[in-house]
Amino acid sequence: MKICGKREFELLNKMGFVRMGGTEEELKAAHILMDEIKAMGLEPQLEPFEIEDAVQVKAELEVLKPYSKKYTVTAYKLCENTPEEGVTAPFYYAENMTEADIAAAKGKIILVNGFVRLDLYRKILKSGAVGFISMSGTMLETEENSDLFTRTIRDTMRAFGNIPAANIRVTDAFDMVKNGAEEVKLTVINTPITRTSHNVTVTVKGTEKPEEVVSFGAHYDSVEFSTGVYDNGAGSVINMEVLRHFVENPPKRTLQFNWYGSEEMGLLGSKAWVKAHEDELKNHLYMINVDVGGSVIGGDTALVLATKEATTYCDAFMKRNGYACEAKQDIYSSDGVPFADKGVPSTSFVRFGTAFGGAFIHNRHDVIDWLSADVLERTTKFVLGYSEEMINSVVFPVEKVVPPEMVEKVDNYLFKKQLAELKK
């Protein structure tokens, strides 16, 4: 079978709609994938799993002094609710939460720079602030050409405590700071709910060594406002084309193909699959992940969450075959991480866009206009060639080892040290 970028692009177009984890749209995309698999004569499975979410009831931010103005905000999902009447407190721009910022933040509603990850969140809790506001977007955006995202305080953060929180456009944050906001009222109320997300899974049994398994993965969900064709409809259709090849050219080893839901909410789909199939992982030799691709302007990289020898093997394959794909030993924030956490090494194939290109993620600009069938096909060829050489080798060429330096990166990514401190 010849790899066909046009066929991949057509499937990508079918999936080009917002499909957030646990929504009807995500399930619709899952059935699109399943129909494609069924057309190959296979019987895919739809594996449900539960996820935490929340519905925003109320989100308001008002400057009371020295001027009066209301700003549009979204409440962080699963944050601590304020009273119905809100919380009124002094306002403080805490910038990067230096020690000086922490000392000045107690009893205040603070504005912080950047995306709030665990380290920053713990500083916010330590400071004694009564609420925080993060910002998103760029100063070049307007209300008409931008979207205000709804962030989430994930379980790894809530393990350390909870606090009212909101997200604001950076242009509005600028307006507050420039005009010297001194006192604000923040109201955030959201209702926790449970949603059902799904993984799509199918197995191709090996002809010679069926007890040895190589796993393929890609997430198929998107974030709000985004059609998610680059991130990660592209990876989903690339793996679909790889599956099509192996259906027509049966592999020597068994292949497990998974399309994960709710990756954008914290790798929830791959975490759920690994948990549900943990006993099977003893047979998994390697995991191949594809996450972001198809951008006309950009460059391909293979991030190898395995040994240095595995990285050299990947690099040598690319050079032997003249593929412009750079191999690096490193972790990547995607679905290979839960596998590595259980001792299964992986390679994540990604096509990063340049500062000038159209590879936008996590916003309304992730659209199919910036992608092409030719680029999808080119990436698919080396993902397939690399995996086929491994899968059909007489002796599996990559050791099933996640080395200590990579284990440390995985542990840091999963905040294991910080979470362990809570149990002491």
Secondary structure as a PSIPRED ss2 file (coil, helix, strand):
# PSIPRED VFORMAT (PSIPRED V4.0)

   1 M C   1.000  0.000  0.000
   2 K C   1.000  0.000  0.000
   3 I C   1.000  0.000  0.000
   4 C C   1.000  0.000  0.000
   5 G H   0.000  1.000  0.000
   6 K H   0.000  1.000  0.000
   7 R H   0.000  1.000  0.000
   8 E H   0.000  1.000  0.000
   9 F H   0.000  1.000  0.000
  10 E H   0.000  1.000  0.000
  11 L H   0.000  1.000  0.000
  12 L H   0.000  1.000  0.000
  13 N H   0.000  1.000  0.000
  14 K H   0.000  1.000  0.000
  15 M C   1.000  0.000  0.000
  16 G C   1.000  0.000  0.000
  17 F C   1.000  0.000  0.000
  18 V C   1.000  0.000  0.000
  19 R C   1.000  0.000  0.000
  20 M C   1.000  0.000  0.000
  21 G C   1.000  0.000  0.000
  22 G C   1.000  0.000  0.000
  23 T C   1.000  0.000  0.000
  24 E H   0.000  1.000  0.000
  25 E H   0.000  1.000  0.000
  26 E H   0.000  1.000  0.000
  27 L H   0.000  1.000  0.000
  28 K H   0.000  1.000  0.000
  29 A H   0.000  1.000  0.000
  30 A H   0.000  1.000  0.000
  31 H H   0.000  1.000  0.000
  32 I H   0.000  1.000  0.000
  33 L H   0.000  1.000  0.000
  34 M H   0.000  1.000  0.000
  35 D H   0.000  1.000  0.000
  36 E H   0.000  1.000  0.000
  37 I H   0.000  1.000  0.000
  38 K H   0.000  1.000  0.000
  39 A C   1.000  0.000  0.000
  40 M C   1.000  0.000  0.000
  41 G C   1.000  0.000  0.000
  42 L C   1.000  0.000  0.000
  43 E C   1.000  0.000  0.000
  44 P C   1.000  0.000  0.000
  45 Q E   0.000  0.000  1.000
  46 L E   0.000  0.000  1.000
  47 E E   0.000  0.000  1.000
  48 P E   0.000  0.000  1.000
  49 F E   0.000  0.000  1.000
  50 E E   0.000  0.000  1.000
  51 I E   0.000  0.000  1.000
  52 E E   0.000  0.000  1.000
  53 D E   0.000  0.000  1.000
  54 A E   0.000  0.000  1.000
  55 V E   0.000  0.000  1.000
  56 Q E   0.000  0.000  1.000
  57 V E   0.000  0.000  1.000
  58 K E   0.000  0.000  1.000
  59 A E   0.000  0.000  1.000
  60 E E   0.000  0.000  1.000
  61 L E   0.000  0.000  1.000
  62 E E   0.000  0.000  1.000
  63 V E   0.000  0.000  1.000
  64 L E   0.000  0.000  1.000
  65 K E   0.000  0.000  1.000
  66 P C   1.000  0.000  0.000
  67 Y C   1.000  0.000  0.000
  68 S C   1.000  0.000  0.000
  69 K E   0.000  0.000  1.000
  70 K E   0.000  0.000  1.000
  71 Y E   0.000  0.000  1.000
  72 T C   1.000  0.000  0.000
  73 V E   0.000  0.000  1.000
  74 T E   0.000  0.000  1.000
  75 A E   0.000  0.000  1.000
  76 Y C   1.000  0.000  0.000
  77 K E   0.000  0.000  1.000
  78 L C   1.000  0.000  0.000
  79 C C   1.000  0.000  0.000
  80 E C   1.000  0.000  0.000
  81 N C   1.000  0.000  0.000
  82 T C   1.000  0.000  0.000
  83 P C   1.000  0.000  0.000
  84 E C   1.000  0.000  0.000
  85 E C   1.000  0.000  0.000
  86 G C   1.000  0.000  0.000
  87 V E   0.000  0.000  1.000
  88 T E   0.000  0.000  1.000
  89 A E   0.000  0.000  1.000
  90 P E   0.000  0.000  1.000
  91 F E   0.000  0.000  1.000
  92 Y E   0.000  0.000  1.000
  93 Y E   0.000  0.000  1.000
  94 A E   0.000  0.000  1.000
  95 E E   0.000  0.000  1.000
  96 N C   1.000  0.000  0.000
  97 M C   1.000  0.000  0.000
  98 T C   1.000  0.000  0.000
  99 E H   0.000  1.000  0.000
 100 A H   0.000  1.000  0.000
 101 D H   0.000  1.000  0.000
 102 I H   0.000  1.000  0.000
 103 A H   0.000  1.000  0.000
 104 A H   0.000  1.000  0.000
 105 A C   1.000  0.000  0.000
 106 K C   1.000  0.000  0.000
 107 G C   1.000  0.000  0.000
 108 K C   1.000  0.000  0.000
 109 I E   0.000  0.000  1.000
 110 I E   0.000  0.000  1.000
 111 L E   0.000  0.000  1.000
 112 V E   0.000  0.000  1.000
 113 N C   1.000  0.000  0.000
 114 G C   1.000  0.000  0.000
 115 F C   1.000  0.000  0.000
 116 V C   1.000  0.000  0.000
 117 R C   1.000  0.000  0.000
 118 L H   0.000  1.000  0.000
 119 D H   0.000  1.000  0.000
 120 L H   0.000  1.000  0.000
 121 Y H   0.000  1.000  0.000
 122 R H   0.000  1.000  0.000
 123 K H   0.000  1.000  0.000
 124 I H   0.000  1.000  0.000
 125 L H   0.000  1.000  0.000
 126 K H   0.000  1.000  0.000
 127 S H   0.000  1.000  0.000
 128 G C   1.000  0.000  0.000
 129 A C   1.000  0.000  0.000
 130 V C   1.000  0.000  0.000
 131 G E   0.000  0.000  1.000
 132 F E   0.000  0.000  1.000
 133 I E   0.000  0.000  1.000
 134 S E   0.000  0.000  1.000
 135 M E   0.000  0.000  1.000
 136 S E   0.000  0.000  1.000
 137 G C   1.000  0.000  0.000
 138 T C   1.000  0.000  0.000
 139 M C   1.000  0.000  0.000
 140 L C   1.000  0.000  0.000
 141 E C   1.000  0.000  0.000
 142 T C   1.000  0.000  0.000
 143 E C   1.000  0.000  0.000
 144 E C   1.000  0.000  0.000
 145 N C   1.000  0.000  0.000
 146 S C   1.000  0.000  0.000
 147 D C   1.000  0.000  0.000
 148 L C   1.000  0.000  0.000
 149 F C   1.000  0.000  0.000
 150 T C   1.000  0.000  0.000
 151 R C   1.000  0.000  0.000
 152 T E   0.000  0.000  1.000
 153 I C   1.000  0.000  0.000
 154 R C   1.000  0.000  0.000
 155 D H   0.000  1.000  0.000
 156 T H   0.000  1.000  0.000
 157 M H   0.000  1.000  0.000
 158 R H   0.000  1.000  0.000
 159 A C   1.000  0.000  0.000
 160 F C   1.000  0.000  0.000
 161 G C   1.000  0.000  0.000
 162 N C   1.000  0.000  0.000
 163 I C   1.000  0.000  0.000
 164 P C   1.000  0.000  0.000
 165 A E   0.000  0.000  1.000
 166 A E   0.000  0.000  1.000
 167 N E   0.000  0.000  1.000
 168 I E   0.000  0.000  1.000
 169 R E   0.000  0.000  1.000
 170 V H   0.000  1.000  0.000
 171 T H   0.000  1.000  0.000
 172 D H   0.000  1.000  0.000
 173 A H   0.000  1.000  0.000
 174 F H   0.000  1.000  0.000
 175 D H   0.000  1.000  0.000
 176 M H   0.000  1.000  0.000
 177 V H   0.000  1.000  0.000
 178 K H   0.000  1.000  0.000
 179 N C   1.000  0.000  0.000
 180 G C   1.000  0.000  0.000
 181 A C   1.000  0.000  0.000
 182 E C   1.000  0.000  0.000
 183 E E   0.000  0.000  1.000
 184 V E   0.000  0.000  1.000
 185 K E   0.000  0.000  1.000
 186 L E   0.000  0.000  1.000
 187 T E   0.000  0.000  1.000
 188 V E   0.000  0.000  1.000
 189 I E   0.000  0.000  1.000
 190 N E   0.000  0.000  1.000
 191 T E   0.000  0.000  1.000
 192 P E   0.000  0.000  1.000
 193 I E   0.000  0.000  1.000
 194 T E   0.000  0.000  1.000
 195 R E   0.000  0.000  1.000
 196 T E   0.000  0.000  1.000
 197 S E   0.000  0.000  1.000
 198 H E   0.000  0.000  1.000
 199 N E   0.000  0.000  1.000
 200 V E   0.000  0.000  1.000
 201 T E   0.000  0.000  1.000
 202 V E   0.000  0.000  1.000
 203 T E   0.000  0.000  1.000
 204 V E   0.000  0.000  1.000
 205 K C   1.000  0.000  0.000
 206 G C   1.000  0.000  0.000
 207 T C   1.000  0.000  0.000
 208 E C   1.000  0.000  0.000
 209 K E   0.000  0.000  1.000
 210 P E   0.000  0.000  1.000
 211 E E   0.000  0.000  1.000
 212 E E   0.000  0.000  1.000
 213 V E   0.000  0.000  1.000
 214 V E   0.000  0.000  1.000
 215 S E   0.000  0.000  1.000
 216 F E   0.000  0.000  1.000
 217 G E   0.000  0.000  1.000
 218 A E   0.000  0.000  1.000
 219 H E   0.000  0.000  1.000
 220 Y C   1.000  0.000  0.000
 221 D C   1.000  0.000  0.000
 222 S C   1.000  0.000  0.000
 223 V C   1.000  0.000  0.000
 224 E C   1.000  0.000  0.000
 225 F C   1.000  0.000  0.000
 226 S C   1.000  0.000  0.000
 227 T C   1.000  0.000  0.000
 228 G C   1.000  0.000  0.000
 229 V H   0.000  1.000  0.000
 230 Y H   0.000  1.000  0.000
 231 D H   0.000  1.000  0.000
 232 N H   0.000  1.000  0.000
 233 G H   0.000  1.000  0.000
 234 A H   0.000  1.000  0.000
 235 G H   0.000  1.000  0.000
 236 S H   0.000  1.000  0.000
 237 V H   0.000  1.000  0.000
 238 I H   0.000  1.000  0.000
 239 N H   0.000  1.000  0.000
 240 M H   0.000  1.000  0.000
 241 E H   0.000  1.000  0.000
 242 V H   0.000  1.000  0.000
 243 L H   0.000  1.000  0.000
 244 R H   0.000  1.000  0.000
 245 H H   0.000  1.000  0.000
 246 F H   0.000  1.000  0.000
 247 V H   0.000  1.000  0.000
 248 E H   0.000  1.000  0.000
 249 N C   1.000  0.000  0.000
 250 P C   1.000  0.000  0.000
 251 P C   1.000  0.000  0.000
 252 K C   1.000  0.000  0.000
 253 R E   0.000  0.000  1.000
 254 T E   0.000  0.000  1.000
 255 L E   0.000  0.000  1.000
 256 Q E   0.000  0.000  1.000
 257 F E   0.000  0.000  1.000
 258 N E   0.000  0.000  1.000
 259 W E   0.000  0.000  1.000
 260 Y E   0.000  0.000  1.000
 261 G C   1.000  0.000  0.000
 262 S C   1.000  0.000  0.000
 263 E H   0.000  1.000  0.000
 264 E H   0.000  1.000  0.000
 265 M H   0.000  1.000  0.000
 266 G C   1.000  0.000  0.000
 267 L C   1.000  0.000  0.000
 268 L H   0.000  1.000  0.000
 269 G H   0.000  1.000  0.000
 270 S H   0.000  1.000  0.000
 271 K H   0.000  1.000  0.000
 272 A H   0.000  1.000  0.000
 273 W H   0.000  1.000  0.000
 274 V H   0.000  1.000  0.000
 275 K H   0.000  1.000  0.000
 276 A H   0.000  1.000  0.000
 277 H C   1.000  0.000  0.000
 278 E H   0.000  1.000  0.000
 279 D H   0.000  1.000  0.000
 280 E H   0.000  1.000  0.000
 281 L H   0.000  1.000  0.000
 282 K H   0.000  1.000  0.000
 283 N H   0.000  1.000  0.000
 284 H E   0.000  0.000  1.000
 285 L E   0.000  0.000  1.000
 286 Y E   0.000  0.000  1.000
 287 M E   0.000  0.000  1.000
 288 I E   0.000  0.000  1.000
 289 N E   0.000  0.000  1.000
 290 V E   0.000  0.000  1.000
 291 D C   1.000  0.000  0.000
 292 V C   1.000  0.000  0.000
 293 G C   1.000  0.000  0.000
 294 G C   1.000  0.000  0.000
 295 S E   0.000  0.000  1.000
 296 V C   1.000  0.000  0.000
 297 I C   1.000  0.000  0.000
 298 G C   1.000  0.000  0.000
 299 G E   0.000  0.000  1.000
 300 D E   0.000  0.000  1.000
 301 T E   0.000  0.000  1.000
 302 A E   0.000  0.000  1.000
 303 L E   0.000  0.000  1.000
 304 V E   0.000  0.000  1.000
 305 L E   0.000  0.000  1.000
 306 A C   1.000  0.000  0.000
 307 T C   1.000  0.000  0.000
 308 K H   0.000  1.000  0.000
 309 E H   0.000  1.000  0.000
 310 A H   0.000  1.000  0.000
 311 T H   0.000  1.000  0.000
 312 T H   0.000  1.000  0.000
 313 Y H   0.000  1.000  0.000
 314 C H   0.000  1.000  0.000
 315 D H   0.000  1.000  0.000
 316 A H   0.000  1.000  0.000
 317 F H   0.000  1.000  0.000
 318 M H   0.000  1.000  0.000
 319 K H   0.000  1.000  0.000
 320 R H   0.000  1.000  0.000
 321 N H   0.000  1.000  0.000
 322 G C   1.000  0.000  0.000
 323 Y C   1.000  0.000  0.000
 324 A C   1.000  0.000  0.000
 325 C E   0.000  0.000  1.000
 326 E E   0.000  0.000  1.000
 327 A E   0.000  0.000  1.000
 328 K E   0.000  0.000  1.000
 329 Q E   0.000  0.000  1.000
 330 D C   1.000  0.000  0.000
 331 I C   1.000  0.000  0.000
 332 Y C   1.000  0.000  0.000
 333 S C   1.000  0.000  0.000
 334 S C   1.000  0.000  0.000
 335 D C   1.000  0.000  0.000
 336 G H   0.000  1.000  0.000
 337 V H   0.000  1.000  0.000
 338 P H   0.000  1.000  0.000
 339 F H   0.000  1.000  0.000
 340 A H   0.000  1.000  0.000
 341 D H   0.000  1.000  0.000
 342 K C   1.000  0.000  0.000
 343 G C   1.000  0.000  0.000
 344 V C   1.000  0.000  0.000
 345 P C   1.000  0.000  0.000
 346 S E   0.000  0.000  1.000
 347 T E   0.000  0.000  1.000
 348 S E   0.000  0.000  1.000
 349 F E   0.000  0.000  1.000
 350 V E   0.000  0.000  1.000
 351 R E   0.000  0.000  1.000
 352 F E   0.000  0.000  1.000
 353 G C   1.000  0.000  0.000
 354 T C   1.000  0.000  0.000
 355 A C   1.000  0.000  0.000
 356 F C   1.000  0.000  0.000
 357 G C   1.000  0.000  0.000
 358 G C   1.000  0.000  0.000
 359 A C   1.000  0.000  0.000
 360 F C   1.000  0.000  0.000
 361 I C   1.000  0.000  0.000
 362 H C   1.000  0.000  0.000
 363 N C   1.000  0.000  0.000
 364 R C   1.000  0.000  0.000
 365 H C   1.000  0.000  0.000
 366 D C   1.000  0.000  0.000
 367 V C   1.000  0.000  0.000
 368 I H   0.000  1.000  0.000
 369 D H   0.000  1.000  0.000
 370 W H   0.000  1.000  0.000
 371 L E   0.000  0.000  1.000
 372 S C   1.000  0.000  0.000
 373 A H   0.000  1.000  0.000
 374 D H   0.000  1.000  0.000
 375 V H   0.000  1.000  0.000
 376 L H   0.000  1.000  0.000
 377 E H   0.000  1.000  0.000
 378 R H   0.000  1.000  0.000
 379 T H   0.000  1.000  0.000
 380 T H   0.000  1.000  0.000
 381 K H   0.000  1.000  0.000
 382 F H   0.000  1.000  0.000
 383 V H   0.000  1.000  0.000
 384 L H   0.000  1.000  0.000
 385 G H   0.000  1.000  0.000
 386 Y H   0.000  1.000  0.000
 387 S H   0.000  1.000  0.000
 388 E H   0.000  1.000  0.000
 389 E H   0.000  1.000  0.000
 390 M H   0.000  1.000  0.000
 391 I H   0.000  1.000  0.000
 392 N C   1.000  0.000  0.000
 393 S C   1.000  0.000  0.000
 394 V C   1.000  0.000  0.000
 395 V C   1.000  0.000  0.000
 396 F C   1.000  0.000  0.000
 397 P C   1.000  0.000  0.000
 398 V C   1.000  0.000  0.000
 399 E C   1.000  0.000  0.000
 400 K C   1.000  0.000  0.000
 401 V C   1.000  0.000  0.000
 402 V C   1.000  0.000  0.000
 403 P C   1.000  0.000  0.000
 404 P H   0.000  1.000  0.000
 405 E H   0.000  1.000  0.000
 406 M H   0.000  1.000  0.000
 407 V H   0.000  1.000  0.000
 408 E H   0.000  1.000  0.000
 409 K H   0.000  1.000  0.000
 410 V H   0.000  1.000  0.000
 411 D H   0.000  1.000  0.000
 412 N H   0.000  1.000  0.000
 413 Y H   0.000  1.000  0.000
 414 L C   1.000  0.000  0.000
 415 F C   1.000  0.000  0.000
 416 K H   0.000  1.000  0.000
 417 K H   0.000  1.000  0.000
 418 Q H   0.000  1.000  0.000
 419 L H   0.000  1.000  0.000
 420 A H   0.000  1.000  0.000
 421 E H   0.000  1.000  0.000
 422 L H   0.000  1.000  0.000
 423 K C   1.000  0.000  0.000
 424 K C   1.000  0.000  0.000
